[in-house]
Amino acid sequence: MRYLVTGAAGFIGSHLCERLLAMGHDVTGIDCFVPYYPRPIKERNLVEAAKNPRYRFHELDLRSADLKPALDGVDVIFHLAAMPGLVASWTEFDLYQSCNLTATQRLLEAIKGNKNLKRFVYGSTSSVYGKFASGDETLPTKPVSPYGVTKLAGEHLAKAHLEIFGTPVVVLRFFSVYGPRQRPDMAYNIFIRSLIADTPITVYGDGQQVRGNTFVADCVEAIIASANAQLGETFNIGGGEMVSVIDVMAKLERIAGKKFTVKTEPARIGDQRHTFADTTKLRRQLNWEPKTTLDDGLAKQFEWQRTNP
């Protein structure tokens, strides 16, 4: 099987590429290194996959490049490339629109009518549900940030291509993925860096925001399993444990053996208050179960950041 992964230099995408290669598949990765965070971090994410002769990497911008050569012979596409981040989407809307909508539309157009493509898996987000994202896939979609709006629109684009052109679409909604290589703008990465460097952290709001958490290796297994899902299905991807910001901080303090220095700021616009994925459908249809506890996952991320500053 030949798989194509967009966003291959990113947090989840790089782990996915390595897992597919370990399973003996051919993998094509695409990334354009949008400078949301430093390019050297993304280049480091590519190192392990690049050692494998079954891996091909293309530095391509989905918004403008000729995509046909990279798509040649591909059986399954995992479309993970996107502009992430809730807060920045309020001030950089054109960038989010182009990365999350234009790029998705051009990729879908490039594969239109491809009868050999088995699945097009679109990586979405719990942010499509809005401020309170707890429940199963029937929960109303009410995004409260431009990021969530563009990702939901991307879902609709993909489903439109399924309806009109028969593109074999499956949608995945990720809930708070964490672990080694987590993006530097994400909360757990920031918390761990502050503990290692003995610098203050800022907690926005009252710290009682609750998140369902998904360890990256469990997320990757769910993504791979989705290649066998029924066409048109939408799945929540979550790890089964939810915890408040304050509770996560306490866990990390125990792992590090030291205390945080905390500053507080008002809650940020667009932040979610409570998220937890009901993954009953994913478990039932694809026989998937998360394997990593939050304590073990945080310990693995802490050790990775300690040894990869």
C-alpha positions in Angstrom: 0.0 0.0 0.0 1.1 3.5 -0.7 0.0 6.2 1.7 0.2 10.0 1.3 0.4 12.1 4.5 0.0 15.9 4.3 1.5 17.9 7.1 4.1 15.1 7.3 6.6 17.4 9.1 4.1 18.2 11.8 3.5 16.7 15.2 0.9 14.0 14.4 1.9 13.7 10.7 5.5 12.7 11.4 4.5 10.1 13.9 2.0 8.7 11.4 4.6 8.4 8.7 7.0 6.5 10.9 4.3 4.1 12.0 3.2 3.4 8.5 6.8 2.8 7.4 7.3 0.4 10.4 4.3 -1.5 9.1 6.1 -2.0 5.8 4.1 0.5 3.7 5.3 3.0 1.1 4.8 6.6 2.3 4.8 9.9 0.6 5.0 13.0 2.8 4.0 16.5 1.9 4.7 19.7 3.9 5.2 23.4 3.0 6.7 24.5 6.3 4.3 27.4 7.0 6.2 29.3 9.7 3.7 28.9 12.5 6.6 27.6 14.5 10.3 27.3 13.6 11.2 25.3 10.5 14.1 23.5 12.2 11.7 21.8 14.6 9.7 20.4 11.7 12.9 19.3 9.9 13.9 17.4 13.0 10.5 15.6 12.9 11.4 14.3 9.4 14.8 12.7 10.4 13.6 9.2 11.3 11.3 8.7 8.3 13.9 10.0 5.9 16.2 7.1 6.8 13.7 4.7 5.3 14.0 3.9 1.6 10.2 3.5 1.3 9.7 7.2 2.2 9.5 10.0 -0.3 9.1 13.7 0.8 7.9 16.6 -1.2 8.1 20.2 -0.1 4.9 21.4 -1.7 2.3 24.1 -0.9 -1.1 22.6 -1.4 -2.5 26.1 -2.1 -0.4 26.6 -5.3 1.7 23.6 -6.3 1.1 21.0 -9.0 0.0 18.1 -6.8 -0.4 15.4 -9.5 3.2 14.0 -9.3 3.1 13.5 -5.5 -0.3 11.7 -5.9 0.8 9.2 -8.4 0.0 5.6 -7.3 -1.4 6.6 -3.9 -3.9 4.3 -2.3 -4.9 6.3 0.8 -4.5 10.0 1.7 -4.3 11.2 5.3 -4.9 15.0 5.0 -3.5 16.4 8.2 -2.0 19.6 6.9 -3.7 22.7 8.4 -3.1 26.0 10.1 -3.7 25.3 13.8 -4.4 27.5 16.8 -7.5 29.1 18.1 -6.3 32.6 19.2 -4.2 33.5 16.1 -7.1 32.6 13.8 -8.9 35.8 14.9 -6.1 38.1 13.5 -4.8 35.9 10.6 -8.0 34.8 9.0 -6.8 34.9 5.4 -4.0 32.6 6.3 -6.4 30.1 8.0 -8.8 30.3 5.1 -6.1 29.5 2.6 -4.4 26.8 4.5 -7.5 25.0 5.8 -9.9 25.6 2.9 -8.1 26.5 -0.3 -5.5 23.8 0.3 -8.2 21.2 1.0 -10.2 22.1 -2.0 -7.1 21.9 -4.3 -6.2 18.5 -3.0 -9.7 17.2 -3.4 -9.8 18.6 -7.0 -6.5 16.9 -7.7 -7.9 13.5 -6.8 -11.3 14.0 -8.3 -12.3 11.0 -10.4 -9.4 8.8 -9.1 -11.0 5.3 -9.1 -7.9 3.7 -7.5 -8.1 5.9 -4.3 -9.4 3.8 -1.4 -9.8 6.5 1.2 -9.4 10.3 1.7 -9.1 10.8 5.5 -9.7 14.4 6.6 -8.1 15.4 9.9 -10.5 17.7 11.7 -10.8 18.9 15.3 -12.9 19.0 18.4 -13.0 22.8 17.9 -15.9 22.3 15.4 -18.1 21.5 18.4 -17.4 24.9 20.1 -16.9 25.8 23.7 -18.4 22.7 25.2 -17.2 19.7 23.1 -18.3 16.7 25.1 -20.3 13.9 23.6 -20.5 11.8 20.5 -20.4 12.7 16.8 -24.1 13.8 16.9 -23.2 16.8 19.1 -24.2 20.1 17.3 -21.3 21.8 15.6 -21.0 25.4 16.9 -17.3 26.6 16.5 -16.4 29.7 18.4 -13.2 30.5 16.6 -12.3 31.2 12.9 -10.0 28.1 13.2 -13.0 25.9 14.1 -15.1 27.5 11.4 -12.5 26.8 8.7 -12.0 23.2 9.8 -15.7 22.6 9.8 -15.9 24.1 6.4 -13.2 21.7 5.3 -15.3 18.8 6.5 -18.2 20.1 4.4 -16.0 20.4 1.4 -14.8 16.8 1.7 -18.3 15.5 2.2 -19.5 17.5 -0.9 -16.8 15.8 -2.9 -18.0 12.5 -1.6 -21.6 13.3 -2.6 -21.0 14.7 -6.0 -17.8 12.9 -7.2 -17.7 9.8 -5.1 -14.4 10.7 -3.3 -14.0 8.1 -0.5 -14.1 10.5 2.4 -13.8 9.7 6.2 -13.6 12.6 8.8 -11.7 12.4 12.1 -12.1 14.9 14.9 -9.0 15.1 17.2 -9.3 15.9 20.9 -6.2 17.5 22.6 -3.4 15.3 21.2 -0.2 15.3 23.3 3.1 13.5 23.5 6.7 13.7 22.1 7.0 16.4 19.4 3.9 18.2 20.5 3.9 21.7 18.9 5.7 24.3 20.9 2.5 26.5 21.1 0.5 23.8 22.8 -0.2 23.9 26.5 1.6 20.8 27.8 4.7 21.6 25.8 4.7 25.1 27.3 4.1 23.7 30.8 6.9 21.2 30.5 9.4 23.8 29.1 8.7 26.1 32.1 9.3 23.3 34.6 12.6 22.4 32.9 13.8 26.0 32.7 12.3 27.1 36.0 10.4 30.0 34.3 6.9 31.2 35.2 3.9 30.0 33.2 0.7 31.8 32.4 -2.6 30.2 33.2 -5.6 31.7 31.3 -8.8 31.7 33.2 -9.5 29.8 36.4 -7.6 26.6 35.4 -10.7 24.5 35.6 -10.9 24.1 31.9 -11.3 20.4 31.2 -9.8 18.5 28.3 -10.1 15.0 27.0 -6.5 13.9 26.1 -5.2 11.7 23.3 -1.7 10.3 23.4 -0.1 10.7 19.9 0.6 7.0 19.4 -3.1 6.1 20.2 -4.1 8.9 17.8 -2.0 7.4 15.1 -3.5 4.0 15.5 -6.9 5.4 15.1 -5.9 7.3 12.0 -4.6 4.1 10.4 -7.7 2.2 11.4 -9.9 4.8 9.7 -8.6 3.8 6.3 -10.9 0.8 6.6 -13.9 2.9 7.8 -17.2 3.1 6.0 -17.3 6.0 3.5 -18.8 9.2 4.8 -18.3 8.4 8.5 -17.1 10.9 11.1 -15.3 9.8 14.2 -14.2 11.4 17.4 -10.6 10.5 18.3 -10.0 10.8 22.1 -8.0 8.9 24.7 -10.7 8.3 27.3 -9.2 10.4 30.1 -10.2 14.0 30.9 -8.5 16.3 33.3 -8.5 20.0 34.2 -5.5 22.3 33.6 -4.8 22.5 37.3 -4.8 18.7 37.6 -2.4 18.4 34.6 -0.1 20.9 36.3 -0.1 18.8 39.5 0.8 15.6 37.5 3.6 17.4 35.8 4.9 18.7 39.1 5.1 15.1 40.4 6.9 14.0 37.3 9.4 16.8 37.4 9.8 16.9 41.2 9.4 20.6 41.3 6.6 23.3 41.5 5.4 25.8 38.9 5.6 29.5 39.3 2.2 30.6 38.0 0.9 33.9 36.6 -2.8 34.2 35.8 -4.5 36.1 32.9 -8.2 36.4 31.8 -9.5 33.6 29.7 -8.8 34.0 26.0 -11.5 34.4 23.4 -12.3 31.2 21.5 -10.9 28.9 24.1 -12.9 25.8 24.8 -14.2 25.2 28.3 -14.9 21.5 28.4 -14.0 18.8 25.9 -14.3 15.1 26.1 -14.7 12.6 23.2 -17.3 9.9 23.3 -15.5 7.4 21.1 -18.1 4.6 21.2 -18.5 4.6 17.4 -14.8 4.4 16.8 -14.4 1.5 19.2 -17.4 -0.4 17.9 -16.8 0.0 14.2 -13.0 -0.1 14.0 -12.1 -2.1 17.2 -9.8 0.7 18.4 -8.9 1.2 22.1 -6.4 3.8 23.6 -3.5 2.1 25.3 -1.6 4.9 27.0 -2.7 6.4 30.3 -2.4 10.1 30.9 0.3 9.7 33.6 2.4 7.5 31.3 1.9 9.8 28.3 2.9 12.9 30.2 6.0 11.2 31.5 7.0 10.2 28.0 6.5 13.8 26.7 8.4 15.2 29.7 11.3 12.9 29.1 11.3 13.7 25.3 11.4 17.5 26.0 14.0 17.1 28.6 16.3 15.3 26.2 15.3 17.4 23.1 15.4 21.0 24.3 
